[in-house]
Amino acid sequence: MKSIPTKRINQTLSSAHNDVRIAHILNKYREKVLITTSFGTTSALLIHMISRIRQNHPIYFINTGYLFPETLEYKD
């Protein structure tokens, strides 16, 4: 499997808005993109942007065993 040319993409999209960058990556590389989240407050915006661009793109959650019950409720 070929790797994603992150350096070139960063140079090409350096002045683009975040949603344009995310859309480019998700649309061009689709199944190669693995997204993980803690479902914390700082993750909410990224999750929202991804869901607007590719509604069915999987977002993976790893329960570390150190999360608050509220975080577990939020991710469900």
N, C-alpha and C positions, 0 to 999 in steps of 0.2 A: 504494500500500500504506500502510495506517495504521501509525503507529509505536506501540510498546508504551508505555503510560503509566507509566513507571518511578517517577515521583515519587508517584503515587497508590498504586501497589503497595507501595512502600517504607513509606508511611504506614500502609497497611492491615495489612501483615504485620510491622511493626516488632518486635513481641514474639514472633513465631512462631519456632520452631526452624528451623535451616537446611534440613533435609530437607522441611519443610512449604513453605518458600519455593520451593525448587527444584521440588517437585511442582506447585505452583500454576503456575509459569511454564511448565514443560514440558507440562503437561496443557492449559492454556488457550491457549497460543500456538504449540504444536507446531512446525510448519515454519518459523516466524519466528525460532526460537531457533537461533543459530549458536554452537556451542561449540568453542573451540580450546584446545589444551594444549601444554605443552612436554614432557609426560610426565616431569617431574622429581618429586622427592620431595614437594614441596608440592602437586602436582597430583593425587597418588594418592587422597586422600580425596574430592575433588570428583568424580573419575572414578568412584570406587566408588559414591558417592551417586547420581549420574546413572544408572549402570547398574542400580541397584536400582529406581529409579523408572520409567524408560523404557529397557528393555533394548536396544532397537534404535535409539535416538537416535544419529545420527552425531556423532562427535567428530573434528574435523579437526586434523591435524598438519602443521606447516610445518617442513621441515628447513632450518635456517638455515646449515648447513655448519659450525657451531661446537659441535656436540654431541659428547659422549663416546660411544664405541662402545657402552658399557653402556646408555646412554639409548636408542639406536637398537634394541638387542636388547629392551629392556623394552617399547617401544611395539609391537613385533611380537607 
